[in-house]
Amino acid sequence: MKSKHPSMKLSVIMPVFNEENTLREVVERVLTVPGRKEIIIVDDGSTDGTRNIMTALEKKYRRNVVCLYHSKNRGKGKAIQTGLAEASGDVVVIQDADREYHPEEYPKALELIEQGWADAVYGSRFLGVHRVFLFWHYLGNKMLTFLTNMMTSGMLTDMETGFKVIRTDVLRSLDIRSFTFDFEVEVTVKLFRNGYRVYEIPITYTGRGYEEGKKITWRDGLRALAALIKWSLLVRQKKRSLE
């Protein structure tokens, strides 16, 4: 099947919180990915030198980099909402600034959307090459993914992945409300419940430990479980009310 949109523009939304050690490298790697793109960096109340690096990047790459700022930490979901409001691309890529996910793998995800097969593409850390550690994170992720599949009839292997590529119009139509890491749950439930075509591809994952700056804890897992129940019920009720 030939590509319907051979020159889709990417809006790479990059939520950032205290990533002064990795931000510059990740932005420069994104810029080397072929194709038209904009990078929208949203600082979520950083307290280190992240904002100084953002200022320098915006000055150096002003045609491709836009920087937005939260006055205080409001969460990944809110940062994505802020970035989405400014996005002008056909497709949104969610890109963490911590080197765990590899921008070089955008093209194989984008191809599925360009060719008309997918509305959203998830990169699975468990299907591709990945650092093998943090067992309890793995177990929690598998449990949440299993429950999500039960509630949505999906077949994902990695619901909590930070590698998500979604058509901009589709993501906007979902009316995302989550402020924190609950974004991953809400967007997944709404994609499946609204009948959008979700594909999954293997990706390379270079996970980091807490001593390297990892921020997700077991509390986020509990919040994600609560969010899964909440959004499953709310979306189901909304669909029933429209029938």
C-alpha positions in Angstrom: 0.0 0.0 0.0 1.5 3.3 -1.0 1.8 6.2 1.5 -1.1 8.6 1.5 0.9 11.2 3.3 4.5 10.9 2.3 5.6 14.2 3.9 3.7 14.2 7.2 5.0 16.8 9.7 5.9 15.5 13.2 5.2 17.4 16.4 7.6 16.0 18.9 6.2 16.8 22.4 9.0 16.5 25.0 7.9 16.9 28.7 10.9 17.8 30.8 11.5 17.9 34.5 15.1 18.2 35.8 16.8 16.7 32.7 19.8 19.0 32.4 22.2 16.1 31.8 20.4 14.5 28.8 18.1 17.1 27.2 20.6 18.6 24.7 21.6 15.1 23.4 18.0 13.9 23.0 16.9 17.1 21.1 19.9 16.8 18.8 19.1 13.2 18.1 15.5 14.1 17.3 16.7 16.7 14.9 18.7 14.2 12.9 15.6 12.1 12.2 14.6 12.5 8.5 11.5 14.5 7.7 9.7 17.7 8.6 9.4 18.2 12.4 9.0 20.6 15.3 10.1 19.9 18.8 7.9 21.3 21.5 9.8 21.2 24.9 7.6 21.7 27.9 9.4 22.4 31.1 7.4 21.1 34.0 8.8 23.3 36.8 12.5 22.2 36.7 14.7 23.3 39.5 18.1 22.4 38.0 19.7 23.9 34.9 17.2 22.6 32.4 15.7 26.0 31.6 19.1 27.4 30.7 19.6 24.5 28.2 16.2 25.0 26.8 16.9 28.7 26.1 20.1 27.9 24.4 18.5 25.2 22.3 15.6 27.4 21.2 18.1 30.1 20.2 20.3 27.7 18.2 17.4 25.8 16.5 14.7 28.4 16.5 13.2 27.1 13.3 12.6 23.7 14.8 12.4 24.1 18.6 9.7 25.8 20.7 10.0 26.0 24.5 7.1 26.3 26.9 7.2 26.6 30.6 5.1 25.6 33.7 5.7 27.7 36.8 5.4 24.6 38.9 5.5 20.8 38.5 2.1 19.7 37.2 2.8 16.3 35.7 3.6 14.6 32.4 0.0 14.6 31.3 -0.4 18.3 31.8 2.9 18.9 29.9 1.6 16.9 27.0 -1.7 18.9 27.0 0.3 22.2 27.0 2.5 20.9 24.1 -0.5 19.6 22.1 -2.2 23.0 22.2 0.8 24.4 20.2 1.4 21.4 17.9 1.1 22.1 14.1 2.1 18.7 12.8 0.1 15.9 11.4 1.4 13.4 13.9 2.4 13.7 17.5 5.3 11.9 19.0 5.7 11.7 22.8 9.4 11.8 23.5 11.0 11.6 27.0 14.2 13.6 27.5 16.0 10.9 29.4 17.6 8.8 26.6 15.5 5.7 27.5 13.7 5.9 24.1 15.4 6.2 20.8 14.2 8.8 18.3 15.9 6.9 15.5 13.0 4.5 15.6 10.3 7.1 14.7 10.3 6.2 10.9 9.1 2.6 11.4 6.2 3.8 13.6 5.4 6.7 11.3 5.3 4.5 8.2 2.2 2.6 9.6 0.4 5.9 9.9 1.5 7.3 6.6 0.4 4.2 4.8 -3.0 4.4 6.3 -2.9 1.4 8.6 -2.7 2.9 12.0 -4.1 5.9 14.0 -1.6 5.3 16.8 1.6 3.3 17.2 3.0 2.1 20.5 6.6 1.0 20.9 6.9 -2.1 23.0 9.9 -2.3 25.3 9.4 -6.0 25.7 9.4 -7.0 22.0 12.7 -5.3 21.2 16.2 -5.0 22.6 16.0 -3.7 26.2 18.1 -3.4 29.3 17.1 -6.3 31.6 16.5 -5.0 35.2 13.9 -3.5 37.6 11.9 -6.6 38.0 9.1 -5.0 40.0 8.6 -2.3 37.4 8.3 -5.1 34.8 5.8 -7.0 36.9 3.7 -3.9 37.6 3.7 -3.0 34.0 2.6 -6.4 32.9 -0.2 -6.4 35.4 -1.5 -3.0 34.3 -1.2 -4.0 30.6 -3.1 -7.3 31.3 -5.9 -5.5 33.0 -6.0 -2.8 30.3 -6.3 -5.5 27.6 -9.1 -7.2 29.6 -11.1 -3.9 29.8 -10.5 -2.8 26.2 -10.1 -6.2 24.3 -6.7 -5.0 23.2 -3.6 -7.1 22.7 -0.8 -4.8 23.9 2.4 -6.0 25.5 3.4 -2.6 26.9 0.6 -0.2 27.7 2.9 2.1 29.9 5.4 2.7 27.1 6.6 6.2 26.7 7.0 5.7 23.0 3.7 6.7 21.5 3.1 8.1 18.0 -0.5 9.3 17.4 -2.3 11.3 14.7 -2.7 14.8 16.0 -6.4 15.0 15.2 -7.0 11.7 16.9 -5.1 12.8 20.1 -7.0 16.0 20.2 -10.3 14.2 19.8 -9.6 12.2 23.0 -9.8 15.3 25.2 -7.1 14.2 27.6 -7.6 15.3 31.2 -4.9 13.5 33.1 -2.1 15.6 34.6 0.3 12.9 35.8 1.6 9.6 34.4 -2.0 8.6 34.3 -1.9 10.0 30.8 -0.7 6.6 29.6 -3.8 4.9 30.9 -6.3 7.5 29.8 -5.0 7.7 26.2 -4.9 3.9 25.8 -8.4 3.4 27.1 -9.9 6.1 25.0 -8.1 5.0 21.8 -9.5 1.5 22.1 -12.9 2.5 23.4 -13.3 4.9 20.4 -12.4 2.3 17.9 -9.1 3.8 16.7 -6.5 1.5 15.1 -3.6 0.9 17.5 -0.5 -0.9 16.3 2.5 -2.1 18.3 6.2 -2.3 17.1 9.4 -3.5 18.9 11.7 -0.8 20.0 15.0 -0.5 21.7 14.8 0.5 25.4 17.7 1.8 27.4 16.2 1.9 30.9 17.8 3.8 33.7 17.8 3.3 37.5 16.8 5.7 40.3 20.4 6.7 40.8 20.4 7.8 37.1 17.3 9.9 37.5 14.3 7.5 37.0 11.2 9.1 38.6 8.3 6.6 38.4 7.7 4.8 41.7 5.2 2.1 43.0 2.9 5.0 43.9 2.5 5.8 40.3 1.6 2.2 39.6 -1.2 2.4 42.2 -2.4 5.7 40.6 -2.4 4.1 37.2 -4.5 1.2 38.5 -7.0 3.7 39.9 -7.0 5.6 36.6 -7.6 2.5 34.6 -10.8 1.8 36.6 -11.8 5.4 36.5 -11.4 5.9 32.7 -12.8 2.6 31.8 -16.0 3.4 33.6 -16.2 7.0 32.5 -15.7 6.2 28.8 -18.2 3.3 29.0 -20.8 5.6 30.6 -20.3 8.3 28.0 -20.7 5.8 25.1 -23.8 4.4 26.6 -25.3 7.9 27.0 -24.7 8.6 23.3 -26.4 5.4 22.1 
